[in-house]
């Protein structure tokens, strides 16, 4: 499912025009992105959590040059589904 599919489905279910829904979805995703960039997790009760996970420093390989390099510790965004969502998906 794409963002356009989501906009279409919400517009059909609510009767709100697609432009307004698209603007709301853009604002929603921007707020989540900004919060994670600031190091603040986002919790959506009944749906799940957008959190930051820390990856430890590790040794990687550059296959084309056959050399080793150190990949520094870094953070990644992750989604953890709520129990309700996990049960529904199963």
Backbone as JSON Lines, residues from 0, in Angstrom:
{"i":0,"aa":"X","n":[0.85,-1.18,0.0],"ca":[0.0,0.0,0.0],"c":[0.89,1.23,0.0]}
{"i":1,"aa":"X","n":[0.56,2.18,-0.85],"ca":[1.33,3.42,-0.95],"c":[0.61,4.55,-0.21]}
{"i":2,"aa":"X","n":[1.29,5.68,-0.1],"ca":[0.68,6.83,0.54],"c":[-0.56,7.28,-0.24]}
{"i":3,"aa":"X","n":[-0.52,7.2,-1.56],"ca":[-1.66,7.57,-2.39],"c":[-2.86,6.65,-2.1]}
{"i":4,"aa":"X","n":[-2.6,5.37,-1.89],"ca":[-3.67,4.43,-1.54],"c":[-4.29,4.79,-0.19]}
{"i":5,"aa":"X","n":[-3.45,5.15,0.76],"ca":[-3.95,5.54,2.09],"c":[-4.81,6.8,1.98]}
{"i":6,"aa":"X","n":[-4.33,7.79,1.23],"ca":[-5.09,9.04,1.04],"c":[-6.44,8.72,0.4]}
{"i":7,"aa":"X","n":[-6.44,7.89,-0.62],"ca":[-7.68,7.53,-1.31],"c":[-8.65,6.83,-0.36]}
{"i":8,"aa":"X","n":[-8.16,5.87,0.4],"ca":[-9.04,5.13,1.32],"c":[-9.63,6.02,2.4]}
{"i":9,"aa":"X","n":[-8.82,6.9,2.98],"ca":[-9.32,7.81,4.02],"c":[-10.33,8.78,3.43]}
{"i":10,"aa":"X","n":[-10.06,9.29,2.23],"ca":[-11.0,10.22,1.58],"c":[-12.33,9.53,1.31]}
{"i":11,"aa":"X","n":[-12.28,8.3,0.89],"ca":[-13.5,7.55,0.61],"c":[-14.29,7.27,1.89]}
{"i":12,"aa":"X","n":[-13.58,6.96,2.98],"ca":[-14.25,6.63,4.24],"c":[-14.8,7.84,4.96]}
{"i":13,"aa":"X","n":[-14.12,9.0,4.84],"ca":[-14.52,10.17,5.62],"c":[-15.23,11.25,4.82]}
{"i":14,"aa":"X","n":[-15.06,11.28,3.52],"ca":[-15.66,12.33,2.71],"c":[-14.84,13.61,2.68]}
{"i":15,"aa":"X","n":[-13.66,13.6,3.28],"ca":[-12.78,14.77,3.27],"c":[-11.97,14.73,1.97]}
{"i":16,"aa":"X","n":[-11.69,15.92,1.42],"ca":[-10.97,15.95,0.15],"c":[-9.54,15.44,0.28]}
{"i":17,"aa":"X","n":[-9.02,14.91,-0.82],"ca":[-7.71,14.26,-0.83],"c":[-6.57,15.23,-0.49]}
{"i":18,"aa":"X","n":[-6.68,16.49,-0.89],"ca":[-5.62,17.46,-0.62],"c":[-5.45,17.67,0.89]}
{"i":19,"aa":"X","n":[-6.56,17.79,1.59],"ca":[-6.52,17.98,3.04],"c":[-5.93,16.75,3.73]}
{"i":20,"aa":"X","n":[-6.33,15.58,3.31],"ca":[-5.81,14.35,3.9],"c":[-4.32,14.21,3.62]}
{"i":21,"aa":"X","n":[-3.91,14.51,2.39],"ca":[-2.49,14.43,2.04],"c":[-1.67,15.38,2.89]}
{"i":22,"aa":"X","n":[-2.19,16.59,3.13],"ca":[-1.51,17.57,3.97],"c":[-1.39,17.05,5.4]}
{"i":23,"aa":"X","n":[-2.45,16.44,5.91],"ca":[-2.42,15.88,7.27],"c":[-1.41,14.75,7.39]}
{"i":24,"aa":"X","n":[-1.37,13.88,6.4],"ca":[-0.42,12.77,6.44],"c":[1.02,13.28,6.37]}
{"i":25,"aa":"X","n":[1.27,14.29,5.53],"ca":[2.6,14.9,5.45],"c":[3.0,15.5,6.8]}
{"i":26,"aa":"X","n":[2.07,16.2,7.44],"ca":[2.36,16.81,8.74],"c":[2.61,15.74,9.8]}
{"i":27,"aa":"X","n":[1.84,14.66,9.75],"ca":[1.99,13.54,10.69],"c":[3.39,12.92,10.55]}
{"i":28,"aa":"X","n":[3.78,12.6,9.33],"ca":[5.09,11.97,9.13],"c":[6.23,12.93,9.46]}
{"i":29,"aa":"X","n":[6.03,14.22,9.18],"ca":[7.07,15.21,9.52],"c":[7.23,15.31,11.03]}
{"i":30,"aa":"X","n":[6.13,15.28,11.77],"ca":[6.2,15.34,13.23],"c":[6.92,14.12,13.8]}
{"i":31,"aa":"X","n":[6.65,12.96,13.26],"ca":[7.34,11.75,13.71],"c":[8.83,11.85,13.4]}
{"i":32,"aa":"X","n":[9.16,12.27,12.18],"ca":[10.57,12.41,11.79],"c":[11.3,13.43,12.65]}
{"i":33,"aa":"X","n":[10.66,14.57,12.9],"ca":[11.29,15.61,13.72],"c":[11.5,15.13,15.16]}
{"i":34,"aa":"X","n":[10.53,14.41,15.69],"ca":[10.65,13.89,17.06],"c":[11.8,12.9,17.16]}
{"i":35,"aa":"X","n":[11.89,11.98,16.2],"ca":[12.96,10.99,16.24],"c":[14.33,11.65,16.03]}
{"i":36,"aa":"X","n":[14.39,12.66,15.17],"ca":[15.65,13.38,14.96],"c":[16.09,14.08,16.24]}
{"i":37,"aa":"X","n":[15.13,14.5,17.06],"ca":[15.44,15.16,18.33],"c":[15.69,14.15,19.45]}
{"i":38,"aa":"X","n":[15.54,12.85,19.13],"ca":[15.79,11.82,20.13],"c":[14.6,11.5,20.99]}
{"i":39,"aa":"X","n":[13.4,11.93,20.58],"ca":[12.19,11.71,21.36],"c":[11.35,10.61,20.69]}
{"i":40,"aa":"X","n":[11.07,9.51,21.39],"ca":[10.24,8.46,20.79],"c":[8.78,8.9,20.67]}
{"i":41,"aa":"X","n":[8.05,8.27,19.76],"ca":[6.65,8.59,19.51],"c":[5.82,7.36,19.85]}
{"i":42,"aa":"X","n":[4.84,7.52,20.75],"ca":[3.99,6.41,21.18],"c":[2.57,6.65,20.69]}
{"i":43,"aa":"X","n":[2.03,5.7,19.93],"ca":[0.65,5.77,19.47],"c":[-0.1,4.6,20.09]}
{"i":44,"aa":"X","n":[-0.83,4.88,21.15],"ca":[-1.52,3.84,21.91],"c":[-2.43,3.02,21.0]}
{"i":45,"aa":"X","n":[-2.32,1.71,21.1],"ca":[-3.13,0.81,20.3],"c":[-2.56,0.52,18.93]}
{"i":46,"aa":"X","n":[-1.5,1.23,18.53],"ca":[-0.89,1.02,17.22],"c":[0.55,0.57,17.35]}
{"i":47,"aa":"X","n":[1.38,1.38,18.03],"ca":[2.78,1.02,18.22],"c":[3.63,2.22,18.56]}
{"i":48,"aa":"X","n":[4.94,2.0,18.58],"ca":[5.89,3.05,18.97],"c":[6.97,3.19,17.92]}
{"i":49,"aa":"X","n":[7.31,4.43,17.62],"ca":[8.47,4.72,16.79],"c":[9.59,5.08,17.75]}
{"i":50,"aa":"X","n":[10.64,4.29,17.76],"ca":[11.71,4.46,18.74],"c":[13.06,4.53,18.04]}
{"i":51,"aa":"X","n":[14.07,4.93,18.79],"ca":[15.45,4.92,18.29],"c":[16.19,3.76,18.93]}
{"i":52,"aa":"X","n":[16.91,3.02,18.11],"ca":[17.76,1.95,18.61],"c":[19.2,2.32,18.31]}
{"i":53,"aa":"X","n":[20.09,1.95,19.23],"ca":[21.5,2.23,19.06],"c":[22.21,0.98,18.56]}
{"i":54,"aa":"X","n":[22.89,1.11,17.44],"ca":[23.71,0.02,16.91],"c":[25.13,0.21,17.41]}
{"i":55,"aa":"X","n":[25.73,-0.84,17.94],"ca":[27.09,-0.75,18.48],"c":[28.11,-0.61,17.35]}
{"i":56,"aa":"X","n":[29.27,-0.12,17.71],"ca":[30.38,-0.04,16.76],"c":[30.75,-1.45,16.32]}
{"i":57,"aa":"X","n":[31.03,-1.61,15.03],"ca":[31.39,-2.94,14.55],"c":[32.4,-2.83,13.41]}
{"i":58,"aa":"X","n":[32.98,-3.95,13.09],"ca":[33.96,-4.04,12.02],"c":[33.25,-4.48,10.75]}
{"i":59,"aa":"X","n":[33.38,-3.69,9.69],"ca":[32.77,-4.01,8.41],"c":[33.83,-4.31,7.36]}
{"i":60,"aa":"X","n":[33.39,-4.71,6.18],"ca":[34.34,-5.03,5.12],"c":[33.96,-4.28,3.85]}
{"i":61,"aa":"X","n":[34.97,-3.76,3.18],"ca":[34.81,-3.19,1.85],"c":[35.25,-4.28,0.88]}
{"i":62,"aa":"X","n":[34.29,-4.97,0.29],"ca":[34.59,-6.14,-0.53],"c":[35.37,-5.76,-1.78]}
{"i":63,"aa":"X","n":[35.07,-4.63,-2.39],"ca":[35.73,-4.26,-3.64],"c":[37.22,-4.0,-3.44]}
{"i":64,"aa":"X","n":[37.61,-3.47,-2.27],"ca":[39.02,-3.19,-2.0],"c":[39.63,-4.21,-1.06]}
{"i":65,"aa":"X","n":[38.83,-5.16,-0.58],"ca":[39.28,-6.2,0.34],"c":[39.95,-5.6,1.59]}
{"i":66,"aa":"X","n":[39.28,-4.61,2.17],"ca":[39.8,-3.97,3.38],"c":[38.73,-3.98,4.47]}
{"i":67,"aa":"X","n":[39.18,-3.81,5.7],"ca":[38.27,-3.71,6.84],"c":[38.11,-2.25,7.22]}
{"i":68,"aa":"X","n":[36.95,-1.92,7.74],"ca":[36.73,-0.57,8.23],"c":[35.83,-0.63,9.45]}
{"i":69,"aa":"X","n":[35.95,0.38,10.28],"ca":[35.16,0.44,11.51],"c":[33.89,1.25,11.23]}
{"i":70,"aa":"X","n":[32.76,0.64,11.51],"ca":[31.48,1.34,11.4],"c":[31.16,1.86,12.8]}
{"i":71,"aa":"X","n":[31.1,3.18,12.97],"ca":[30.9,3.73,14.32],"c":[29.5,3.44,14.86]}
{"i":72,"aa":"X","n":[29.35,3.6,16.17],"ca":[28.05,3.45,16.81],"c":[27.1,4.48,16.21]}
{"i":73,"aa":"X","n":[25.87,4.06,15.93],"ca":[24.89,4.97,15.34],"c":[23.49,4.56,15.75]}
{"i":74,"aa":"X","n":[22.55,5.46,15.53],"ca":[21.16,5.21,15.89],"c":[20.35,4.97,14.62]}
{"i":75,"aa":"X","n":[19.32,4.11,14.77],"ca":[18.4,3.86,13.67],"c":[16.98,4.0,14.2]}
{"i":76,"aa":"X","n":[16.07,4.37,13.3],"ca":[14.66,4.44,13.65],"c":[14.07,3.04,13.55]}
{"i":77,"aa":"X","n":[13.18,2.71,14.48],"ca":[12.54,1.39,14.48],"c":[11.09,1.55,14.89]}
{"i":78,"aa":"X","n":[10.28,0.6,14.45],"ca":[8.87,0.58,14.83],"c":[8.61,-0.67,15.65]}
{"i":79,"aa":"X","n":[7.96,-0.5,16.78],"ca":[7.59,-1.63,17.63],"c":[6.07,-1.65,17.71]}
{"i":80,"aa":"X","n":[5.43,-2.67,17.13],"ca":[3.96,-2.7,17.14],"c":[3.41,-2.95,18.53]}
{"i":81,"aa":"X","n":[2.2,-2.43,18.77],"ca":[1.53,-2.68,20.04],"c":[1.07,-4.13,20.09]}
{"i":82,"aa":"X","n":[0.72,-4.57,21.27],"ca":[0.23,-5.94,21.43],"c":[-1.04,-6.16,20.61]}
{"i":83,"aa":"X","n":[-1.93,-5.17,20.61],"ca":[-3.18,-5.28,19.84],"c":[-2.89,-5.45,18.36]}
{"i":84,"aa":"X","n":[-1.97,-4.66,17.83],"ca":[-1.62,-4.76,16.41],"c":[-0.95,-6.08,16.11]}
{"i":85,"aa":"X","n":[-0.07,-6.52,16.96],"ca":[0.63,-7.78,16.74],"c":[-0.35,-8.95,16.71]}
{"i":86,"aa":"X","n":[-1.33,-8.94,17.62],"ca":[-2.33,-10.01,17.65],"c":[-3.19,-9.96,16.39]}
{"i":87,"aa":"X","n":[-3.55,-8.78,15.96],"ca":[-4.4,-8.63,14.77],"c":[-3.68,-9.1,13.51]}
{"i":88,"aa":"X","n":[-2.39,-8.84,13.42],"ca":[-1.61,-9.24,12.25],"c":[-1.44,-10.76,12.21]}
{"i":89,"aa":"X","n":[-1.26,-11.36,13.39],"ca":[-1.09,-12.82,13.45],"c":[-2.38,-13.48,13.02]}
